[in-house]
Amino acid sequence: MTETLFRQLFYTSRSMPGVDVDHILQQSRHNNAVDGITGLLWHDGTHFLQVIEGPDSSVAETYARIANDPRHSELTILSDRPVEKREFGYWSMERATRSLNDGEAVLARIERRLAGAPEALRAAFTAAAQR
Ligand SMILES: Cc1cc2nc3c(=O)[nH]c(=O)nc-3n(C[C@H](O)[C@H](O)[C@H](O)COP(=O)(O)O)c2cc1C
């Protein structure tokens, strides 16, 4: 019997100034729907945090494209592991500002959306959001 596993990859990167995040999201939604990728993309003006999950080969191909994208640099993989079921069965974008009130609201939303995620992922998102 074959066990079906998804691959879940979580990375952070430094974004180019003035990057058009809406355009990235638009491209991603289209491609990810075709490729069976789900996840979460978060941007605070200077850094991205992204989770991509799906079939192993789709994640590998998608991450290879993303890693070559000049709109960001310094990609650091924080976690790369098999999961039995998707933990981010949606695609979402959060934009955090550095102002405290907005930051708290955004943190609360991220926390809600990460409710089913492993503790290490939640901690990494929270740390990055407070940076
Ligand atoms: C931070 C960041 C996240 C991205 N996430 C995705 C993604 O999840 N899926 C995707 O297909 N492309 C993503 N992209 C865009 C890819 O790097 C690439 O531009 C795109 O896949 C090319 O698509 P196209 O050939 O349809 O134009 C991302 C780019 C950046 C900078």
The ligand as an SDF file (V2000), in Angstrom:
LIG
                    3D

 31 33  0  0  0  0  0  0  0  0999 V2000
    8.1180   35.8390   -2.6560 C   0  0  0  0  0  0  0  0  0  0  0  0
    7.6480   35.1590   -3.8960 C   0  0  0  0  0  0  0  0  0  0  0  0
    6.7410   34.1230   -3.8150 C   0  0  0  0  0  0  0  0  0  0  0  0
    6.3010   33.4630   -4.9560 C   0  0  0  0  0  0  0  0  0  0  0  0
    5.4200   32.4330   -4.8380 N   0  0  0  0  0  0  0  0  0  0  0  0
    5.0480   31.7570   -5.9340 C   0  0  0  0  0  0  0  0  0  0  0  0
    4.1840   30.6490   -5.8380 C   0  0  0  0  0  0  0  0  0  0  0  0
    3.7600   30.2340   -4.7660 O   0  0  0  0  0  0  0  0  0  0  0  0
    3.8280   30.0300   -6.9790 N   0  0  0  0  0  0  0  0  0  0  0  0
    4.2790   30.4260   -8.1970 C   0  0  0  0  0  0  0  0  0  0  0  0
    3.9200   29.8140   -9.1860 O   0  0  0  0  0  0  0  0  0  0  0  0
    5.0730   31.4860   -8.3230 N   0  0  0  0  0  0  0  0  0  0  0  0
    5.4720   32.1710   -7.2250 C   0  0  0  0  0  0  0  0  0  0  0  0
    6.2910   33.2470   -7.3510 N   0  0  0  0  0  0  0  0  0  0  0  0
    6.6170   33.7320   -8.7060 C   0  0  0  0  0  0  0  0  0  0  0  0
    7.6990   32.9100   -9.3640 C   0  0  0  0  0  0  0  0  0  0  0  0
    8.9590   33.3180   -8.8700 O   0  0  0  0  0  0  0  0  0  0  0  0
    7.6630   33.1270  -10.8940 C   0  0  0  0  0  0  0  0  0  0  0  0
    7.7970   34.4810  -11.1910 O   0  0  0  0  0  0  0  0  0  0  0  0
    6.3610   32.6410  -11.4870 C   0  0  0  0  0  0  0  0  0  0  0  0
    6.0490   31.3670  -11.0020 O   0  0  0  0  0  0  0  0  0  0  0  0
    6.4510   32.6120  -12.9940 C   0  0  0  0  0  0  0  0  0  0  0  0
    5.1680   32.3550  -13.4560 O   0  0  0  0  0  0  0  0  0  0  0  0
    4.7580   32.5580  -14.9830 P   0  0  0  0  0  0  0  0  0  0  0  0
    5.7120   31.7380  -15.7870 O   0  0  0  0  0  0  0  0  0  0  0  0
    3.3520   32.0880  -15.0450 O   0  0  0  0  0  0  0  0  0  0  0  0
    4.9040   34.0400  -15.2530 O   0  0  0  0  0  0  0  0  0  0  0  0
    6.7640   33.9020   -6.2170 C   0  0  0  0  0  0  0  0  0  0  0  0
    7.6780   34.9420   -6.2970 C   0  0  0  0  0  0  0  0  0  0  0  0
    8.1230   35.5740   -5.1550 C   0  0  0  0  0  0  0  0  0  0  0  0
    9.1080   36.6990   -5.2640 C   0  0  0  0  0  0  0  0  0  0  0  0
  1  2  1  0
  2  3  1  0
  2 30  2  0
  3  4  2  0
  4  5  1  0
  4 28  1  0
  5  6  2  0
  6  7  1  0
  6 13  1  0
  7  8  2  0
  7  9  1  0
  9 10  1  0
 10 11  2  0
 10 12  1  0
 12 13  2  0
 13 14  1  0
 14 15  1  0
 14 28  1  0
 15 16  1  0
 16 17  1  0
 16 18  1  0
 18 19  1  0
 18 20  1  0
 20 21  1  0
 20 22  1  0
 22 23  1  0
 23 24  1  0
 24 25  2  0
 24 26  1  0
 24 27  1  0
 28 29  2  0
 29 30  1  0
 30 31  1  0
M  END
$$$$
